[in-house]
Structure formats: C-alpha cells, structure tokens
C-alpha cells in the first residue's frame, strides 16, 4: 500500500463511481482527502460508502468545478484550511450509452459532454496546477480511457472529449516539465467494476479500488521517478 501520511490530496470527481475507489485508497494510505460534488447528497452518500474511513481526514465540500469562480473559491478554501496542496487527481467526466451516430448527436448533448468531460478538466488544471508548483514533489494525475485513442463507433460524445483531455495532459506535461510537478495520465483500458456495475461485472474487469491503489501509489514519494507518463491499466484474466 502507498504511504501518503501527511499528504493533502484533492480528488476531483471523488463522488463518482471510480472516484469512490480513489478516495478510499487515498484515505487508507493516510492522506487527507478533499473531494467535491455540486450536490450535498452525493457527498453524504459517499460518506456512507466509506464507512469508518470517513473520519477527520475526509473533507467533502459542495462546489462546482465547471465554473471558474467556484473553482477559485474552492482553491482559496483549501489553502486557507491547509496552507498547501500535495496532489490532485482529476477523475472527471461521465459516460454515454446512447449509441447514436455522430451526425445525429444533438447540439445540446454535444455542448453538455464537451463541458463535463473536457472543459471541467481545463478549469481544474488551470485552477490547481499553479498551486502545486509551490510544493516540491507534488503531482497531478489525469484519469483517462481507451476511447481517447481507439475509434468506437456511436461513442463520439465520450471519445472526442477524451482525446482532447489526453492532448491537454500531454501539452501540460511539456509546458510544465521544469515546474517540479509530476503530471501523468492513467489510461484505464478496461471496463471497471464499480458499485454501479457490480451486478453485471466480470472477473477480468479492473475494480475502482484497484485503480485507486495505483493512483495512490503514483501520488506517493515512492513514484518520484514517474513523470510525463501515460501508464495503462489493463484488464486481466483472474
């Protein structure tokens, strides 16, 4: 298990299905974990799922990462309470199961998914990466998936923002290579066993907690040599 004792972590999207596993792993590793949702009930639901782990190290905050002013207010709140930030994980975005060809996608859906799956990543990185540059050994981890690199018909509303997110990460890796912040993008090339999919999950699928354990290790001092990388997590036969 990774050692994150004393680390202050912000998990963007921590109330989501995969985010829950990441929050759990970071808390088990000893970090203080800040996470947000636009809805208080989602944070209370997450608290219930975490059980005894939701102690004083669990810091849920109602905030909207899609809004720059709200994100900057959150940043001020975090720095006011903890005076620093050691690591950020961007587990942001939603999936789409409509299976509609791109030529039939509505403008409403197009704008919605570009915003939630790409613009929110931009707001998060723009807001929190400058803070991390003030802390030697800090890290920023994007979470991505195979849709960013592989053509999946009728999945454009996930695939196109995902490809943009991957390029965003690579641009930041290059622009900030001398900043002292380790920037990586973890690519999950597997369906994921989460609370939402457990009824239909298969043994070879990666679990949300396995993703969390890897991302927690990546944020630890043990992974100090991992920077500007795009590691892949593959499903395996168990």
N, C-alpha and C positions, 0 to 999 in steps of 0.2 A: 504493500500500500504506500502511496505517495505520502511524503511528510510536508504538510502545509501549515504546521503550527505557527501561529502569529501572522499569517498572511491575510490580507484583506482582499477579498475577491468580489467582483461584480459579475453575476451570471445574467446576462440579458436573455430573456426568454425562459427563465428558470421555472416558470409556472406551466410551461408546455410539457408535452409527453416525454420528449427526450430531455428537455431541461430538468425535469424532476430527477432523472438519474444523475445528471451532472451535479445538481445541488446536493444530492445525497452523498455522492462521492467526495465532494469538497468538504462537507461537514464531517464525514468520517475521517478525513485526512487532517482535521484540526483547524481548517480555515474559518474565518468569519465570513459569512456568505450573505451578500446583499442581492436581492432579486426584486423584480418589479412585475406588475401587471396593471392594466388600466382598470381592473375590477378587483375590489377588495375580496369578493367571494372566491375568486380564483386563488388568491394568496392564502385564504383560510383553508381552502381545500388542499392546497399543497402542504400547509402546516399539518393537517390531519394525516396525509400520506407519509410525512417524515417521522411522525411519532416522537419518540424520545430525542431524536436528533434535532428537533426544532426547539433548541434551548436558546440561551442568550447569544449564541453565535449565529443564529438565523435572524436576518434583518429584512423583513418584507416591507416594500414601500409601494404605494399606489402612484404610478407615474406613466406617462405616455412617451415612449421612445420615438414615436413617429413625428413628434413635434419638437423642434429645436429648442424653443424656450423652455419647455418642460424638461428636456434632457439636461439643459444647462442648470436648471434649478435642482435637479437630482444630483448633478455633479457637485454643486455647492453644498448640498445637504450631506453628501458622503464625506467631502473634505472637511466640512465643519465638525462632523462627528468623529472621524477617524484620522484626519490630517494627512492621509495618503491613500493610495490605491496600488496594490501589487499586481493584480492580474484581472483581465476582463475576458470573458467567454461570450461570444455572440452566437447564441443558439436561437436564431431569429427566423421567422417565416412560417408559412403554412403550406399544406399540400392541397392538391386539387384533383378530384376524381371524376370530373365531368366527362372526360374523354371526347371533347369537342374539337374538331379540326380548327386550325388557327384562323382560317378565313371565315369562321362562324363565331369567333370569340367576340363578345360584346365589348364596347368601349368601357363600360362600367367595370367589367371583370378585369380587363387589361390594365386599367389605371389602378384598380384595387391591388392586384398582385405585384405590379411594379412597385407600388408604395410599400406594401407589407414585407415583400421578400427582397427588395433591393434598397429603396430609399431609406428604410429604417436602419439597414446596415450602415449606410453612409452617415446618417445622423449619429449613430452610436460611435463609429470610428472617429468622426470629426470632433465629437464631444470629449471622448475619454482617452484617445491616444496621446494628446498633448500632456495630460496629467501623468501618464505612465513614463514619459521621458524624464520626469523629475525623480524617478526612483530606479536606481541601478538594479538590474536583474529582473525587471518587470516583464510581463508577457501579455500578448493579445492573441486570442485564438478564435478564428472563424470556424464555424461548422458548416460543411457543405456536403454535397452528394453527387452521385454518378450522373444525375440529369444535367449537370453543368458541362459534361464532356461527351455524353452519348446521346445520339438522336433518338428520342422517344416520341413516336407519333401521337398526336392528340394530347400532348402534355406540355404544350408551349408555355402556359402560364406559370409553370414551375421551372421548366428548363431554361427559358430565356433569362429571367432574373437570376437564376443560379449561375449561369455562365457569366453574367455581369458581376455577380458577387465574387466569383473566382478571380476575374480580372482585377477587380477592386483590391482584393487581397494581394495579388502579385504586384500591382502598382505601388501599394503601400510598403511592401517588402523592399522594393527598390528605392523608393523615396526616403525611407526611414532606416536604411541599412546601417547607418552610423549613429542612430539615436539612442542605442542601448536597450531598446525594446525588442524582445523576440516576438516576431509575428509569424504565425503559422496558420495553415488551413487544413483541418482534419476532414478528409473525404470519406464519408460512410457509404461504401459500395455494397450495401445490403439492405434488405427490409429490416425493420427494427421492431423488436418485441418490447412494447410499452404497455402501460395499463390499458390503453385504448385498443390495442390489437391482440391482447393476450388470449382471447377466445379462439383466434384463428392463427396464432403464431406457430412457426415450425422450429424444430430444434436447432437448425443451422442458422437461424436469424441471430444477429447481434442484439444484445439487450441494451436498454437505455443505461443500465448501471455499468455495463462493460465499456460503453462509450465514455461514461462519466469517469471511470477509473483511469482510462487512457488520457483523457483531457486533464485530469487532476495531476497525473504524473508529468504531463507536458508543461504544466504551470509550476512545477516544483523546481528546486535548485538542482535536483538530480538530472534534469533535462537541459541544463545550461548550454549544452552544445547544439541543441536543436533550434535552428533559426532559419527563417525564409524557406520553410519546407512545406510540402504538401503530402503528408503521410496518408496512406489508405488503410481503412479498416474493412476487411473482407469477411463475409460470412464463411463459416467452416462447417464441415460435417462433424457432428458431435458423436 
